[in-house]
């Protein structure tokens, strides 16, 4: 499995409070045509927190089916319960996922030793490549670089989605793991800065709607080694990167996909549509980038 490049943190489209399989297939086809390097269903952007266990498995299975081995599928299977994480990760492996993305346990706020033991236990129980996911703004706990270093020594723990918002923290992970551990940016608006300190790619929200443009940015920096070109692409994309977070993710990106004619505008409570003012602002951004299809 190639752990580098553009991995899309897929939204989960709903229709009538059910997973919209037709729209999901359309989204994945769009991703494949856009040249992404992998897809990540059932993460934060996929509203995993409000999927039932059966829906969670359904979305992973559909992603594997529609990707059709053209790109790796990294399934989100993290939980604040180690036992549940193991259960979901085992299910993803049995369904044929190429790897799993595991968030730091939320709400119960484990210590650094607790984080280490949690991920170590999952790795011992399920033999599948694991990507750690550090997102303290969501979970209430920051996994420190020293803990990541310890976990990186476990053979099946292959990388980290780093979304602490700190370039310093990403740099420390790179230094402590001697550049041998795959670091993915977990923030679109830090993608280029994190690549400059050792990140190998991004697990992206924006690539739901602009996969080709994100791939161009990655290619300019990592393949062509053209820093100025990458900087210019990044600067052009920054306003829409920021627009994807005018309210809680994945509300803006799902509304964007709706205006692009890709999915229904449907969320799982407690998420709800954008406020009127932010909805108008988002439409103006989409219009500027030529993405507005619905009137």
N, C-alpha and C positions, 0 to 999 in steps of 0.2 A: 504494500500500500504506500502510495506516494504522499508523504505528509509535508506538503508545501503548496502554496498557491491560494486560490480563492475557494473557500468552502462556504456555502450559503446556509445560514441558519433559517431554515424554511418556516414560513407561516403554516398554520393548519387552517385551511378554509372550511367554513361551516355553511350548511344550508338546512334550515329547519331544525337546528340544534343537533344535526348529525354531521359527521365528517363528509365533506363534499368530494367524493372520489374523482369525479370528472374534472373539477377545478384543480385538484391536487395533481392529476396527471398533466394538465395543461401547464401548471407551474413548473413541474420537473422537466417537461419537454423544453420550455423556455430557458431553463437553466442549462440544459445540455447544449442547446443551440448557442447559448451565450459563452460557452467554453469554460465553465467552472471546473474546478479540479475535484470537487466533492460536494456532497449535500449532508446537512445535519438536521434531521427531523426530531421533533419532540424536545426541543430546548426551550429557553425562555421565550424566544420569538414564536415558537410553535404552541404556546399556551399549555405546556405540559402539565402545569399545576392544576388545571381544571379538566384534564382528560381522565376518563375512567381507565382502569387497568386494561380493559378490553379495547378501548379506543387507542390507548397507548400502543398496544401490540398491533392494532389495525393500521395505524399510521406508519409504523416502522415497516410492516409487511408491504404496504402499498409503495413506500419509498423504494424499497429493494426491487419490487416488481417493475415499477416505472423507470427506475434508473437502469435496469436491465444490464447490470455489470459494466456500464459505460464509465461510471465514476464510482469511487468508494462511497458507502453510506455509513456515516458515523451517527449512531442512534443515541439521543439523550436518554439516559437511564438513571440519573442521579436522584437522590432523595435525602431527607434528613434522618432516615432510618437505614442502618447498614443492612439489615436483613432484607428490606424492600429493595434496596439498591442491587443487592445480589440477585434477587428474584427477577427484577426487570432486566438486568444485564444478561442473565442466563437466557431469558426469553428472547432477547435481541440476538444473541449468538445462535440460538436454535433456529431463528427466522432467517438467518444468513447475513446479518450485519457484518461489516468489515471492521468495525470498532465501536467503542462507546464513549460518550462524553459524560463525565461525572462531576456535577456541581458539588461544591463544598456544602456539607449539611447546614441547612438554614434553621432558624428559630432557636434550636437548642444550644447553639454557640459553643461547640467543642473547643478544647484547648488545642494547641499545636500538636501535642502528643496524640490527642483524640483524633485529629485529622489524619495523622500518619497511620494510626491503627485502623481507621475506617477504610482508607484507600488500600492499605496493605491487605486487609481481610478480603476485599472485593477481588483484588488481583490473585490472591491465593485460591479463591473459590471458582473464578471464571477465567478460563484461558482465552483471552481476547485482547487485542490492543486497546489500551485505555488512555483517554485524553482527560487530564484534570481540568477543572473549570473554576477559576477564582474570580468571583464577582461580589465583593464585599458590600456594594451598594444594594444588592438584592438579599444577601444571606445574613448580613450582620457580623460576618467574621472574615478576616483577611488571612489567607494562607501565606506565611512568610517565605522568602526565598530559601532560607535554611531548611524549612520543611520540604519544599519542592526538591531541593538537592537530595535529601534522604530518599524521597519517593522515586526520583529519577534513577536510582540505583536498582530498582525493581525492574526486571527485564520487560514485562508486558506493559509497564507504564511508559507510554511513548512520547508524550508531549503535554502541553498545557495551553488552554485558552486563557490568556491573562487579561483580565478586565478590571484591574484595580484602578486604572486611570493614571498610573504612575510609570513614566519612562524609566525612572531610577530603579523601580522594583523589577521591571523587565530586564534591565541591564544587569542587575544583581543576579537574577536567575541565569542569564547567559554566562556570566562570569563564574558562578559557582558550579554550573554544570559543564563548564569548559566548552561551550558551544555545541555540545553533542546531544542536546535535548530540544525537541521541536517546540518552539514558542510561537503561538498564534496570537495576533492581536484580537482582543475581544471588543475593541472599540473601533468603529470605522474611522472616526476622526483622529485616531492615533496610529492608523495603519502605517503610513509612511514613516513617521518618527520611530515607531517600534521596529520596522524593518532596518532602520539605520543603526539600531543597537542589537540586531541579531534575530529578530523575528523572521520566520520563514513563510508567513502568510497571514491570512485573516479569516476568522469565522464571522461572516458579515451579515448585517441586516440589509444594508443598501443593495447588495447583490440580488435580493429578491426582485428588485425592479430594474437594476442596471448591471447585470452580470458582465456584459461585454466590456463596459467601461472600467469596472474593477479589475478585470483581467488585463486590460491595457495598462493600467497603473502598475500592477504587479510585474508584467512583462518588461515595461520600461525600466524599472528599477533592478529587478532580480536577474533578468535574462540579458537585456540589452546594455545594462550597466550605465544607463543614460539618466543620471541624477536630475539634470535640469528638466528633461522631458517629464519624468515622474513627478517632480515638484509642480510643474505647470498643470498636469492632469489632476493632481491632488487638490490644488488650489481651486480649480474649476468645479470639482465635485464637493468641496467642503460645505457650501450652503445647503445642498440637498442631504448631505450626511447629517448636518445639524437639524434639518427639518424632520428627519426620521425620529427625533427625540423631543419634539415640541410638547408632547405628552408621553405618557408611559408607553414604552415599546411592549407589544407590537401594534398599538392602536394606529399610529401614523402610517406605518408601512402597509397595513391591511387596507386602510382607506385609500392609499396610493394605488394599490393593486385593484381596488374596486374602480377607481377612476380610470384605470388603464383597461378596464373591461375583462379582468382576469378572474375575479372572485366576487362573491356577494359581500355586502358590508355587514358582517355578522361576527359578534364576539361572544365570549362566555363571561357572564357576570362572575366577578365584580368589574371586569373591563367593560367599557361602554364607548360609543362613538366619540369622536373629537367634539370639543365645544365649537359653537358656530364660528367664533372668531378665528380659532386655529384651523378649522376646516377651510375657511376662505383663504387663509394664508398658505396652507398646503397646496391648494389648487393653483395659486399663483406661481408657486415654486415648480409644480409639475408642468404648468404651461410654459414656463421659461425653459425647461429642459426638454420640451417637446414630448412629454409623456401623457398629457391629458387627452384621453380618448372620449370619455363620456362628457356630455354637456350639462 
